[in-house]
Amino acid sequence: MGIKKVSKNFNDDFKKMVVNLYHTGSSVKDLSNEYGVSEVTIYKWIKKLSPMELEDGTSATPDDFVKLQKQLLRLQEENDILKKAMAIFAKK
């Protein structure tokens, strides 16, 4: 018999709250003990949800960056499709 891994799903608000508590001075060890989340998981949340400062003075999380990259790729594909459609209609 092996050890069964118990998987807990935490909502985004809970994750953000834990990360905010970390940024206000709580230690990861204390947060882990208080909320029953492993330290490794909290470090992952911190890495994923902590904002990065951008050159223009604004900030974005790594998740925001990934979403923007996906949106950029989708818009580039749409633009390529429209260019091809324009070429087809220009021939007529």
Secondary structure, 3 states (H helix, E strand, C coil): CCCCCCCCCCCHHHHHHHHHHHHCCCCHHHHHHHHCCCHHHHHHHHHHHCCEECCCCCEECHHHHHHHHHHHHHHHHHHHHHHHHHHHHHHC
